[in-house]
Amino acid sequence: MAVANSPGNGILICSSGLAAGDRRYLLRQVKPRAPPHYSGPTRFLKHSVQKRDNLRHVFIADAVDSTQPSSSISSDKAIISDDEFSLAKVSFGVIGLGVGSTLLSYGFGAYFNILPGSEWSAIMLTYGFPLAIIGMALKYAELKPVPCITYSDAQILRETCATPILKQVRNDVIRFRYGDEQHLDEALKRIFQYGQGGGIPRRNAPILQMIREEVTQDGKYCLVLVFDAKALQLSDFEKRREKIASFFGPGITAEVGKGENDLYEVRLISNTLPQSTV
């Protein structure tokens, strides 16, 4: 006797026998009887699904509530993009190298009659060579500008509350410079006294990473200088706080703090209060 499952929620019992060389099959479908009160797993499944749906609604509600404060904060402090064109934001090394290389390439091509304009080849070679050399020199000595984050409320106060020195510092670090090892090199040299008694080695000098313009809680303009200084401690900045205020002053207050990834912030706060309009 062989037993096999049927596709209709039952069992097929097959019995076989031999009678006069013929095989007879008797198929009988037996339906399983469900035990009484078989609603326990069903009730548990419904309860689990209902509990899961309730938790999902709670999580969605919490996620919506948590996103509301961030939108209000971003709307209060909008970041202003600096899209104003200025020659100070253009790399003269790239321009010189590009123009010089173009003149040299075309000049050689015209000189060997590969390109038209052989009568101008001497002029292009004469001016292209020095332009390419100057461009390479400027590119080698180039110091790229640092990123600047400006909030909308700080931009409004910059013209009226920022001191001339703070404006100059901002303009100097957001443009290309040539011949300097790093931004604010002279200022950092005097403040940290490289290689002198009580100073720090030059190899441990802080490196300016970015600047930020913001407004303090009492409504004052603040220029934040963010430095990378892995070899220094917060105490190295704190004991030079008065010297920092004196160098970038007058009319400012200096504060220092430490952020993440060995980044230190020097906050130059202008003492000029915004004038209230009547």
KEPA-250815 format. One record per residue: x, y, z of N, C-alpha, C in turn; residue in three letters. Coordinates in pm, whole numbers, plus 50000, padded with zeros to 5 digits. Each point is the difference from the previous one (the first is absolute). Last residue first. Example, Ala and Ser with C-alpha at 12.3 -4.5 7.8 and 13.67 -1.06 7.14 Angstrom:
<lumtors>
512854977550708500825011950006499235010950073SER;500294942849993499115011950000500905012050000ALA;
</lumtors>
This chain:
<lumtors>
514716029951352498715003950056499025001749886VAL;504664968550068499325010549924498645002850059THR;504904980450204498574997749984499395011949928SER;505134979049989499205011850030498544997049971GLN;504014964650155499205005049887499125011650042PRO;504754990450241498624995650003499245005249881LEU;505384988550105499075009949948498614994349996THR;504054975750118499335006850113499035010749954ASN;501754951849759500065014649995499225005950117SER;502564951449957498695006450017500185015050002ILE;502544951849855500315014350009498685007549999LEU;501774947350100498855008549972500385014550026ARG;502314949649893500345013150057498915009649957VAL;500614943050030499315011849952500465012350078GLU;501864946849858499875010350102499385012549937TYR;500644942549910499745013349946499755009750115LEU;500744949649992501145008950026499855013649932ASP;496404967249998501114996849909501165009950011ASN;495585020150197500334986149974501194998949906GLU;499605043950304498974992249935500434985649983GLY;501245045050340500444988349926498794992749942LYS;501315054850149499294987750033500504988849912GLY;500515057850151500544987849939499204988050047VAL;499725058749943499644987950073500534987949925GLU;500445058750019500394987049946499564988950095ALA;498525053949857500234990750111500274986349941THR;500445055149807499504986449993500274992750131ILE;501475045849861498554999349985499454986049988GLY;505135015049831499145001450119498524997949969PRO;503134965349882499255011550048500455012849932GLY;501914954949957498885002649910499125011750044PHE;503804987950264500505000349862498875003449902PHE;499064994750467500815011949975500455001049855SER;497604961850147499125011750001500785012849972ALA;502464960550045499174999349879499095012149991ILE;502544994750389500865003949889499244999649867LYS;497824984950387500185014550005500895005049886GLU;499394953450044498745006449964500135015250001ARG;503134961450099500325010549902498755007749958ARG;499884962850302500985008950060500465011049904LYS;496884966649851499425007950109501025009850059GLU;501234968149661499235011249948499495009050111PHE;502374961250112500915008049918499295011949937ASP;497584967350247500715009450087500985008749922SER;497644964249793499155011750018500685010550087LEU;503244968249727498924998050095499175012950012GLN;503384976949586499775010050104498834995850088LEU;501624977649594501094999450098499795009850115ALA;496994996249620500054986950065501044999550110LYS;497125037049730501245000050078500064987050080ALA;496925032549631500384986050020501365000050070ASP;495895039649987501364995449976500104985050022PHE;496305043949911500094985750034501374994949958VAL;497375049350123501124994049929500164985750048LEU;495895039849999500554987950060501084994549909VAL;497215048450110500754993149896500744988350066LEU;495505033550128501094991250042500604993349878CYS;496315042150205500634993549884501214992050048TYR;495675009650323501255005849951500544992049883LYS;495954993050313499825008049879501255006649946GLY;499234967850380499685013850036500035009349879ASP;501014953949950498695000450063499615014150042GLN;503374995849588499944994350134498595001350057THR;501454995049473499595010150097499874993250135VAL;503194988849532498764997450072499735011450098GLU;503554977349594499445012650047498644997150065GLU;504834970749881498545000250011499565013550057ARG;504484969349751499525010850084498474999749997ILE;504394962249918498825006949950499705011650093MET;504134974550029499204991149916498805007049938GLN;505265011150222498635004949983499264991149900LEU;504124986150331499705002749859498545003949989ILE;504234999050407498624997249958499775004449856PRO;504874983650193499175011949981498584996149960ALA;504184973650097498754998250075499045011649982ASN;504394999049808499314988449943498684997150072ARG;503015034250150499255004049881499234988249938ARG;501015002450533500734997749874499135003549879PRO;499095026850454499824986349949500874998049877ILE;500585034550457499224998149879499874985449962GLY;502625019450366498595000550031499104998349880GLY;504715014449873499714995450134498545002050035GLY;501044993649484500495008750107499644994150136GLN;498694983149545501414997950030500585008750109GLY;495455016749815500654987949949501494999850037TYR;495655025750167501445001750016500764987349960GLN;495065013250008500544987650055501524999950011PHE;497695039249835499204995450114500634987850066ILE;501895019349605500155008950115499244994850122ARG;499694976049594501405000250040500215008850123LYS;495774997949790500274988250081501444999650047LEU;498745034949709499295001250127500294988150091ALA;501734999749560500685010050083499335001550136GLU;498004970949683501324995050042500705009950092ASP;495394994849771500295006550129501354995750054LEU;498794967849631499245012050029500325004850142HIS;503814973049744498634997450041499325013350029GLN;504254998449789499894985850030498594996150042GLU;501285040549651499804997250142499884985050022ASP;500445020149559501235001750077499864997450148GLY;495705013549729501194994449935501225003150087TYR;494074995450005501205007050043501214992749942ARG;494185004249935501284993449972501155009050047PHE;495275003850255500555002449866501314992449984ARG;497375004050408499074994249901500465003049858ILE;502275015950401500034985450003499064993649898VAL;500475048550061501314994249969499964984849989ASP;496145026450128500315001549858501344993449962ASN;498635000450459499084992049919500375000749852ARG;502405027150296500324985950021499114991149915VAL;499105046050002501224997049926500404985450015GLN;496335016250248499684999649857501224996549916LYS;500635006150458499244987749977499594998949852LEU;502145039550137500944988850002499284986949975ILE;497465040350036500774999249876500984988349996PRO;495644993650301501095009749998500764998849867THR;494654988550081501344994149988501065010949994ALA;495285010750010500554995950129501404994049991CYS;497305016849619499855010050106500734996450128THR;499954972049598500385013549957499985010050114GLU;498614954150075501415001149964500405014449969ARG;495514980850116500785007550099501435002549958LEU;496964974749725499395013250022500845008550094ILE;501224955149921500275008349882499435013950016GLN;499094967150328501375005250009500355008749881ALA;495844977850011500005010750100501395005950017ASP;499454963149703499325012049950500025011350102SER;503984964049983498584999750028499385013649965TYR;504574972549822499435012750044498514998350021THR;504974971849914498574998350026499485012950060ILE;504554983149697499405010150088498514997450008CYS;505124974249843498545001549993499495010050103PRO;504945006049799499324990750090498495002049986VAL;504085008449614499145005950103499334989250085PRO;504884991749767498585000549967499185006450111LYS;505145006049823499324996150123498515001949977LEU;504854995449674498615003850023499474994550133GLU;504374996149744499965008450121498585003650040ALA;500784973449610500794993650105499885007750132TYR;498015017749611499274988250045500734992950112LYS;502075036549791498875004550082499204988150053LEU;503534990649705500535005550125498885004650093ALA;498904984849566500444988950084500545004950133MET;498755032649681498844992750050500374988350089GLY;503425024149781499405008150108498794992850059ILE;502024980049628500914999550115499425007750118ILE;497665001449591499914986650060500914998850123ALA;500195039849748498714998950068499844986350067LEU;503885008249733500035006650132498674999350074PRO;500094979449565500964994050092500065007350134PHE;497285016649635499464988150068500944994150100GLY;501075037549710499185003650115499484987750076TYR;502784993749615500695010150081499215003550126THR;498214970949668501044993450079500695009950094LEU;496785016949702499354991250098501024992850086MET;501585026749646499405008450106499364991350107ILE;501774978349619501085005850081499455008550115ALA;496994981249679500564990050091501095005850089SER;497215019349628499835004450139500664990550099TRP;499974992349525500605013350014499885005450143GLU;497994958249857501454998950026500675013550017SER;495134981349950500505011850070501484999450031GLY;496834954749959500155012349921500515011450085PRO;501384948750103498845008650016500205012549916LEU;503294968449971498914990850033498695007650013ILE;504675016549912498984999749895498944989250023ASN;503665015150296500284988149919498934997749894PHE;499585037150288501395000849956500364988149911TYR;495735002750216500105008949884501435000749946ALA;499214974550391499274994149887500085008649875GLY;501895016350400500794988949945499314993549882PHE;497625034050222501205005349936500894989249942GLY;496164988950255499645004549865501225005549927TYR;500664986050442499564988749919499675004349857SER;501175033350319501134991449967499584988549908LEU;496655028950166500865006849903501194991449960LEU;497184983250338499285000649872500855006749892THR;501624998450443500054986749937499295000049865SER;499855039750258501354997249953500114986549930GLY;495895012450205500275008249882501394997049943VAL;498784977450399499134996149889500295008049873GLY;502315010250402500424986949949499144995749881LEU;498895040350223501305001049934500454986849939GLY;495975000250254499875008149879501325000849924ILE;499934978250418499274992149900499885007749870VAL;501965022550361500864989149957499334991349894GLY;497675034650220500835005149892500994989349951PHE;495074996150244501384995450011500795005149879SER;495545021850255500474993449879501474996250018VAL;497295026350306499594986050008500434991949879LYS;500735047250043500764993750108499654985250014ALA;497725029349698501274995249947500834993150106LEU;494605000150012501125008750037501274994049943SER;494104993850038501254998149926501045010150043PHE;495724977350283500515012449940501354997549932GLU;497084969650267500054998649854500565012449931ASP;499304974550495500825010949948500194998049850ASP;495904984250362501074995749909500715012149941SER;497224992250478500095008249879501174995249917ILE;496584976850389501385001849955500005007349866ILE;496305001150425500254995749863501445003349963ALA;496964996250448501395002749964500274994449861LYS;495614996850173500445011850072501415004049959ASP;498024960949822499355011849945500445012650070SER;501574958150148500595003349871499355012249938SER;498234983250406501345005550020500615004249868ILE;495814978749994499905013650053501355006250022SER;499774955549856499555008949895499875014250049SER;501134966050308501115002649908499585009549889SER;496744984550324500935010450048501115003149904PRO;496814964949880499455013650002500975010450054GLN;500584950749970500475007949887499505014350003THR;498744966550326501425003150014500535008449884SER;495454983950008500215010350101501475003950010ASP;498824965149710499475012749950500245011150098VAL;501184956450127500905004849896499525013349944ALA;497284977350317501215005650062500955005649897ASP;496144978349844499645012550066501215006450066ALA;500514957549807499815010149896499675013450061ILE;500364963150288501305003749946499875010749894PHE;496024981750180500705008050101501345004749947VAL;497454971049733499415013450003500705008950102HIS;501314955249978500425006949880499435014049996ARG;498714971150347501385004850017500475007749879LEU;495774979849975499995011050097501395005650022ASN;499524962249725499475012049934499975011750095ASP;501274958150174501035005149909499535012749931ARG;496954976950275501055006350080501085006049912LYS;496594975049794499465012650052501035007450081GLN;501114957449838499905009549890499495013550049VAL;500184964750311501365004349963499955010349888SER;495934979750141500525008950103501395005349964HIS;498024967749719499305012849990500525010050102LYS;501714956550023500475006749880499325013649983LEU;498604971650354501335005550025500555007749881PHE;495904977149955499835011350089501345006650030ARG;500074960849749499385010749923499835012450085THR;501644960550203501005006649915499425011449919PRO;496854975450275501065006550077501035006949914GLY;495894972849896500085014449966501125007150073SER;497654952549987501285002249932500135014649955TYR;496494969150248500595012450055501395002449942HIS;498784951349909499105010650049500795011650059PRO;502114970549605499674998450142499105011350046PRO;500014981149497500665010150084499624997850144ALA;500324963249600499065007050086500775009650091ARG;501024979249483500405000950141498975008050079PRO;499024968749559500185014050043500405000450147LYS;500364962649580499725001550142500305014450040VAL;499034967949541500455013050053499545001350144GLN;501124956949645499055005450098500605012750060ARG;500624959749592500405013350049498945005150095LEU;501904952449759498915005750078500505013150061LEU;501324964249581500385010850092498755005250069TYR;502064953049714498885008750035500475010150104ARG;502064965249598500285008050120498815009250026ARG;500794949449732499595014249994500285006550134ASP;500674953049904500935008049921499635014749990GLY;497464967950262499984995949860500835009149913ALA;500005019650440498934990149979499924997549852ALA;503025029050403500034993049873498864989949997LEU;500955050850271499964985450009499974993949863GLY;500385049950325500194992749875499964985050024SER;498635053150216500254985850028500084992649869SER;500205053650209500024991549881500334985750042CYS;498195050550201500534986950040499854990749881ILE;500145056250100499624989249908500674987250045LEU;498495049050255501024989749982499454989249908ILE;498955056750066499684986650046501144990649977GLY;499275047449848499954999750146499594986350053ASN;500835007749525498755005450053499864998450147GLY;503594983249693499985014649996498785006150063PRO;502284953250169499205004849887499995015049998SER;503574959950202499185012050025499275003849874ASN;501464948550133500505012349935499055011450030ALA;501404943350107499255011850045500625012349937VAL;499684942149926500765012549989499105011650038ALA;500454941850055499145011950000500895012350000MET;
</lumtors>
